[in-house]
Amino acid sequence: MPHVTLPPRPASPLDPLVAPEVADALAAGRPVVALESTLLAHGLPAPRNRATASALEDVVRAHGAVPATVAVLDGRPRVGLDAEALDRICAGGVAKLSMRDLGVAAGLGLDGATTVAATAWLAAAAGVEVFATGGLGGVHRGARETWDVSADPATLARTPVAVVCSGVKSILDVGATLEVLETWSVPVLGFGTDAFPGFYRRDSGVPVPWRVDSPADAAAVWRAHRATGGGLVLAQPVPVDAELDADLHDRLLADGLAMVAARGIVGKDVTPALLEHFHSGSGGASLETNIALVTANAALAAQLAALL
């Protein structure tokens, strides 16, 4: 049978524009860490979001890797943002984009901040295989009735990226989220812990399936698992001195869940509303916890990337 040469795949509007520094690092085999932008645009208030954007990139650099913050600007996905682009994302008024929304944003020329799912997919498309964030999305409480399940687990199942996070936000159904990750064959590693982290709290009350105690062990697992074509979750607890007080956390969680139910807040608006409730109700304490945990995750992700 004669050899047939297939034509190259036509360029897609979702092909990410990779920043020169990131492209050079990937070409040279130097470590790169992807960072999400929804945290900046929808998770942290101004001006702390812009200061945090720079701080996270600085932490990644300090641990020997190149940062690649991911977003969509003027309809073009970008992996790696300059200062002006970070300013635009942090200024507010940008859409929140999950996987389903990327084509809409590209087709309509919109600006948007990418969630864990969208960031992971775009990072992998650019050749970046390590990603740091705050908390993973998952199964929302009451999902038996609402079917409200984040795209994150399913996307990670088919996206070869190792995500360093502090578990899932405690506003979610943690046990159900771990079950869904198991269903989608996404391994979950606890970094130095036997308990699955609960974002603001170090222990969600649910055990972690597997434990590793060093970046080298995490790298060894990722080297083996990435052959499956799917992703991996490396869950690191929030630093001890930044953990939110347990009584305050539980009160804010109960009040926040009642608030979103009373106001009829649903879908992708739930998480930003609850995060804002935590920030305001804790007098800013949860904001400091959020920044501390994502900073620690960026440092760990850079160490992991360097070993790869």
C-alpha positions as CSV (number, residue, x, y, z in Angstrom):
1,M,0.0,0.0,0.0
2,P,1.5,3.4,-1.0
3,H,2.5,5.8,1.8
4,V,0.0,8.5,2.2
5,T,1.1,11.9,3.7
6,L,-1.8,13.6,5.5
7,P,-2.1,17.3,5.2
8,P,-1.2,19.3,8.3
9,R,-4.0,20.1,10.7
10,P,-5.3,23.6,9.9
11,A,-4.6,26.3,12.6
12,S,-7.3,26.5,15.2
13,P,-8.5,29.7,17.0
14,L,-7.8,27.7,20.2
15,D,-4.1,27.2,19.4
16,P,-2.5,29.2,22.2
17,L,-0.2,32.1,21.7
18,V,2.8,31.2,23.7
19,A,4.9,34.0,25.2
20,P,8.5,34.1,23.9
21,E,10.0,33.4,27.3
22,V,7.8,30.4,27.8
23,A,8.4,29.1,24.2
24,D,12.2,29.5,24.6
25,A,12.1,27.5,27.9
26,L,10.0,24.7,26.4
27,A,12.3,24.5,23.4
28,A,15.3,24.3,25.7
29,G,13.8,21.7,28.0
30,R,13.7,24.2,31.0
31,P,10.9,23.9,33.6
32,V,7.7,25.8,33.1
33,V,4.7,26.1,35.5
34,A,1.2,27.2,34.3
35,L,-0.8,29.5,36.5
36,E,-4.6,30.0,36.2
37,S,-6.2,33.4,35.8
38,T,-9.7,32.9,37.3
39,L,-8.1,33.1,40.7
40,L,-6.9,36.6,39.8
41,A,-10.1,37.9,38.1
42,H,-12.8,36.2,40.2
43,G,-11.2,34.8,43.3
44,L,-9.2,37.8,44.8
45,P,-10.2,41.5,45.1
46,A,-8.3,44.4,43.6
47,P,-5.6,45.4,44.1
48,R,-4.5,42.2,45.9
49,N,-5.1,40.2,42.8
50,R,-2.5,42.1,40.7
51,A,0.0,42.0,43.5
52,T,-0.6,38.2,43.9
53,A,-0.2,37.7,40.1
54,S,3.3,39.2,40.3
55,A,4.1,37.4,43.5
56,L,3.2,34.0,42.1
57,E,5.3,34.5,39.0
58,D,8.2,35.6,41.3
59,V,7.9,32.5,43.4
60,V,8.0,30.2,40.4
61,R,11.1,32.0,39.1
62,A,12.7,31.8,42.6
63,H,12.4,28.0,42.4
64,G,14.0,27.8,39.0
65,A,11.1,27.6,36.6
66,V,9.4,29.9,34.1
67,P,5.8,31.1,35.0
68,A,3.1,30.9,32.3
69,T,-0.1,32.5,33.4
70,V,-3.0,31.4,31.1
71,A,-5.9,33.5,29.9
72,V,-7.8,34.6,26.8
73,L,-7.4,38.1,25.5
74,D,-9.2,39.5,22.4
75,G,-10.3,35.9,21.7
76,R,-6.8,34.5,21.6
77,P,-5.7,31.9,24.2
78,R,-2.4,32.9,25.7
79,V,0.1,30.8,27.7
80,G,2.3,33.4,29.4
81,L,1.2,37.0,30.1
82,D,3.2,40.2,30.1
83,A,2.6,43.0,32.7
84,E,0.0,44.7,30.5
85,A,-2.0,41.5,30.0
86,L,-1.9,40.8,33.7
87,D,-3.2,44.3,34.3
88,R,-6.2,43.6,31.9
89,I,-7.1,40.3,33.6
90,C,-6.9,41.9,37.1
91,A,-8.9,45.0,36.2
92,G,-12.2,43.1,36.3
93,G,-15.0,42.7,33.8
94,V,-13.6,39.6,32.1
95,A,-15.6,36.4,31.6
96,K,-15.0,33.2,33.5
97,L,-14.0,30.5,31.0
98,S,-14.2,26.8,31.5
99,M,-13.6,24.3,28.7
100,R,-17.0,24.7,27.2
101,D,-16.5,28.5,26.9
102,L,-13.1,28.6,25.1
103,G,-14.6,28.3,21.6
104,V,-17.2,31.0,22.4
105,A,-14.6,33.4,23.7
106,A,-12.3,32.7,20.7
107,G,-15.2,33.0,18.2
108,L,-16.5,36.3,19.6
109,G,-13.1,37.9,20.4
110,L,-13.7,38.1,24.2
111,D,-11.4,38.5,27.1
112,G,-11.6,35.8,29.8
113,A,-10.0,34.3,32.8
114,T,-9.5,30.5,32.6
115,T,-10.6,28.0,35.2
116,V,-8.6,24.9,36.2
117,A,-10.1,22.9,33.3
118,A,-9.4,25.5,30.7
119,T,-6.0,26.3,32.0
120,A,-4.9,22.7,32.1
121,W,-6.1,22.1,28.6
122,L,-4.4,25.2,27.2
123,A,-1.2,24.5,29.1
124,A,-1.1,20.9,27.7
125,A,-1.7,22.3,24.2
126,A,1.4,24.5,24.6
127,G,3.5,21.6,26.0
128,V,3.4,22.6,29.7
129,E,2.8,19.7,32.0
130,V,2.8,21.2,35.5
131,F,0.2,23.6,36.7
132,A,-0.3,25.3,40.1
133,T,-3.6,26.6,41.5
134,G,-5.5,27.1,44.7
135,G,-8.3,24.6,44.8
136,L,-9.6,22.1,42.3
137,G,-13.3,22.2,41.2
138,G,-15.5,19.2,41.8
139,V,-18.9,18.0,42.8
140,H,-21.1,20.7,44.4
141,R,-23.2,20.0,47.4
142,G,-26.7,18.9,46.4
143,A,-25.4,17.7,43.0
144,R,-27.8,14.7,43.2
145,E,-30.6,17.2,42.4
146,T,-28.7,19.9,40.5
147,W,-26.1,17.9,38.6
148,D,-23.7,20.7,39.4
149,V,-20.3,19.1,38.7
150,S,-17.2,21.0,37.7
151,A,-15.5,20.2,34.4
152,D,-12.2,19.9,36.2
153,P,-12.2,16.1,36.9
154,A,-13.3,15.1,33.4
155,T,-10.9,17.4,31.8
156,L,-8.0,16.1,33.9
157,A,-8.9,12.6,32.9
158,R,-7.9,13.4,29.3
159,T,-5.3,16.1,29.8
160,P,-1.7,15.2,30.6
161,V,-1.0,17.8,33.3
162,A,0.0,17.5,36.9
163,V,-2.0,19.9,39.0
164,V,-0.7,21.1,42.3
165,C,-3.5,22.4,44.5
166,S,-4.7,22.4,48.1
167,G,-7.4,19.9,47.5
168,V,-10.9,21.2,46.7
169,K,-12.7,24.1,48.2
170,S,-14.6,23.1,51.3
171,I,-17.8,24.5,49.8
172,L,-17.9,21.4,47.6
173,D,-18.8,17.8,48.4
174,V,-15.3,16.5,49.0
175,G,-16.0,12.8,49.3
176,A,-18.1,12.8,46.1
177,T,-15.3,14.8,44.3
178,L,-12.8,12.1,45.2
179,E,-15.1,9.4,43.9
180,V,-15.5,11.2,40.6
181,L,-11.8,11.6,40.3
182,E,-11.5,7.9,40.8
183,T,-14.1,7.2,38.2
184,W,-12.2,9.3,35.7
185,S,-8.9,7.5,36.7
186,V,-7.2,10.7,38.0
187,P,-4.7,9.7,40.7
188,V,-4.7,11.9,43.8
189,L,-1.5,12.2,45.9
190,G,-1.4,13.9,49.3
191,F,1.9,15.8,49.7
192,G,3.2,15.0,53.1
193,T,-0.3,14.2,54.4
194,D,-2.7,11.2,54.8
195,A,-5.7,13.6,54.8
196,F,-7.1,15.2,51.6
197,P,-6.7,18.9,52.1
198,G,-9.8,21.1,52.4
199,F,-8.5,24.4,50.9
200,Y,-8.9,26.8,53.9
201,R,-8.4,23.8,56.3
202,R,-5.5,21.3,56.2
203,D,-7.8,18.3,56.7
204,S,-11.1,17.9,54.8
205,G,-12.1,14.9,56.9
206,V,-11.5,12.5,54.0
207,P,-8.4,10.4,53.6
208,V,-6.2,10.8,50.6
209,P,-5.8,7.8,48.3
210,W,-2.0,8.0,48.1
211,R,0.8,9.9,49.9
212,V,4.2,11.1,48.8
213,D,6.7,13.0,51.0
214,S,9.0,14.6,48.5
215,P,8.9,16.3,45.1
216,A,11.1,13.5,43.8
217,D,8.5,10.9,44.6
218,A,5.8,13.0,43.1
219,A,7.9,13.4,39.9
220,A,8.4,9.6,39.8
221,V,4.7,9.0,39.9
222,W,4.0,11.6,37.3
223,R,6.6,10.2,34.9
224,A,4.9,6.9,35.1
225,H,1.3,8.1,35.0
226,R,1.6,10.5,32.1
227,A,1.9,7.6,29.7
228,T,-1.9,7.1,30.2
229,G,-2.6,10.5,28.6
230,G,-4.4,11.7,31.7
231,G,-3.7,14.2,34.5
232,L,-2.7,13.9,38.2
233,V,-3.6,15.8,41.3
234,L,-0.9,16.6,43.9
235,A,-2.7,18.0,46.9
236,Q,-0.7,20.0,49.4
237,P,-2.3,21.4,52.7
238,V,-2.3,25.1,53.4
239,P,0.7,26.1,55.5
240,V,0.0,25.5,59.2
241,D,0.3,29.1,60.2
242,A,-2.1,30.3,57.5
243,E,-4.9,27.8,58.2
244,L,-8.3,29.4,58.8
245,D,-9.7,28.9,62.3
246,A,-12.0,25.9,62.4
247,D,-15.0,27.5,64.1
248,L,-14.8,30.5,61.9
249,H,-14.6,28.3,58.8
250,D,-17.6,26.2,59.7
251,R,-19.7,29.2,60.6
252,L,-18.9,31.0,57.3
253,L,-19.5,27.8,55.3
254,A,-22.9,27.2,56.8
255,D,-23.9,30.9,56.4
256,G,-22.6,31.0,52.9
257,L,-24.4,27.9,51.7
258,A,-27.6,29.3,53.2
259,M,-27.0,32.6,51.4
260,V,-26.5,31.2,47.9
261,A,-29.6,29.0,48.4
262,A,-31.7,32.0,49.5
263,R,-30.5,34.2,46.6
264,G,-30.9,31.4,44.0
265,I,-27.2,31.6,43.0
266,V,-26.3,28.6,40.8
267,G,-23.7,27.2,38.4
268,K,-20.4,29.0,37.9
269,D,-21.5,31.9,40.0
270,V,-21.6,29.9,43.2
271,T,-17.9,29.7,43.9
272,P,-17.1,33.4,43.4
273,A,-20.1,34.3,45.7
274,L,-19.0,32.0,48.4
275,L,-15.3,33.1,48.2
276,E,-16.5,36.7,48.6
277,H,-18.6,35.7,51.6
278,F,-15.6,34.1,53.2
279,H,-13.4,37.1,52.5
280,S,-15.9,39.6,53.9
281,G,-17.1,37.5,56.8
282,S,-13.6,36.6,58.0
283,G,-12.4,40.2,58.0
284,G,-9.9,39.3,55.3
285,A,-8.5,36.2,57.1
286,S,-9.6,33.8,54.3
287,L,-8.0,36.1,51.7
288,E,-4.6,35.7,53.5
289,T,-5.2,31.9,53.7
290,N,-6.0,31.8,50.0
291,I,-2.9,33.7,49.0
292,A,-0.7,31.6,51.3
293,L,-1.8,28.3,49.9
294,V,-1.6,29.2,46.3
295,T,1.9,30.7,46.8
296,A,3.0,27.4,48.5
297,N,1.5,25.5,45.6
298,A,3.4,27.6,43.0
299,A,6.7,26.8,44.9
300,L,6.0,23.1,45.0
301,A,4.9,23.0,41.3
302,A,8.2,24.8,40.3
303,Q,10.2,22.1,42.2
304,L,8.2,19.4,40.5
305,A,8.7,20.9,37.1
306,A,12.5,21.3,37.7
307,L,12.7,17.6,38.5
308,L,10.9,16.7,35.2
